[in-house]
Amino acid sequence: MEVRVRKGRDGKPDVNGAIRVLKKKLMKEGFFQELRARESFMSKGEKKRKQKAAGRRRWLRKQAKLKDERGY
């Protein structure tokens, strides 16, 4: 992964902007989620429960969106 530091308006390098871009890229890739998951051991059953709960949340969000779009 590569993030380039560009010059700001005052001619100095905009490091804060580059850090912001890097964080966004890492979030998109799921880096922070994986880091959190690796902090402690998680059993197979626990992983399964979390995945099931996440899937249910996604499904409910999708249903709510469809309900709003269709108007009922």
C-alpha positions as CSV (number, residue, x, y, z in Angstrom):
1,M,0.0,0.0,0.0
2,E,1.3,3.4,-0.9
3,V,0.2,6.9,0.3
4,R,1.9,9.9,-1.1
5,V,2.5,13.1,0.9
6,R,1.6,16.1,-1.2
7,K,2.4,19.7,-0.6
8,G,-0.2,21.8,1.2
9,R,-1.4,25.3,0.4
10,D,1.5,26.9,2.2
11,G,4.1,24.8,0.3
12,K,4.9,22.5,3.2
13,P,4.2,18.7,3.1
14,D,0.7,17.8,4.2
15,V,1.5,14.8,6.5
16,N,-1.9,15.0,8.4
17,G,-3.8,14.6,5.1
18,A,-1.6,11.6,4.2
19,I,-2.3,10.0,7.5
20,R,-6.0,10.5,7.0
21,V,-5.9,8.9,3.6
22,L,-3.8,6.0,5.1
23,K,-6.4,5.4,7.8
24,K,-9.2,5.4,5.3
25,K,-7.4,2.8,3.2
26,L,-6.7,0.6,6.2
27,M,-10.3,0.8,7.3
28,K,-11.6,-0.2,3.9
29,E,-9.3,-3.3,4.0
30,G,-10.5,-4.3,7.4
31,F,-7.1,-3.9,9.0
32,F,-8.4,-2.5,12.3
33,Q,-11.1,-5.1,12.6
34,E,-8.5,-7.9,12.2
35,L,-6.3,-6.2,14.7
36,R,-9.1,-6.1,17.3
37,A,-9.9,-9.8,16.5
38,R,-6.3,-10.8,17.1
39,E,-6.0,-9.1,20.5
40,S,-7.4,-12.1,22.3
41,F,-8.3,-15.8,21.5
42,M,-11.8,-16.4,20.1
43,S,-13.2,-19.9,20.1
44,K,-14.9,-21.4,17.0
45,G,-18.3,-21.1,18.5
46,E,-17.8,-17.5,19.4
47,K,-16.6,-16.7,15.9
48,K,-19.7,-18.4,14.5
49,R,-22.1,-16.4,16.8
50,K,-20.4,-13.1,15.9
51,Q,-20.7,-13.9,12.2
52,K,-24.3,-14.9,12.5
53,A,-25.1,-11.7,14.5
54,A,-23.3,-9.6,11.9
55,G,-25.2,-11.3,9.1
56,R,-28.5,-10.7,10.8
57,R,-27.6,-7.0,11.3
58,R,-26.8,-6.7,7.6
59,W,-30.1,-8.4,6.6
60,L,-32.1,-6.2,8.9
61,R,-30.5,-3.0,7.5
62,K,-31.2,-4.2,4.0
63,Q,-34.8,-5.0,4.9
64,A,-35.2,-1.5,6.5
65,K,-33.8,0.1,3.4
66,L,-36.1,-1.8,1.1
67,K,-39.0,-0.9,3.2
68,D,-38.2,2.8,3.0
69,E,-37.7,2.6,-0.8
70,R,-40.9,0.8,-1.4
71,G,-42.9,2.8,1.1
72,Y,-44.5,0.2,3.2
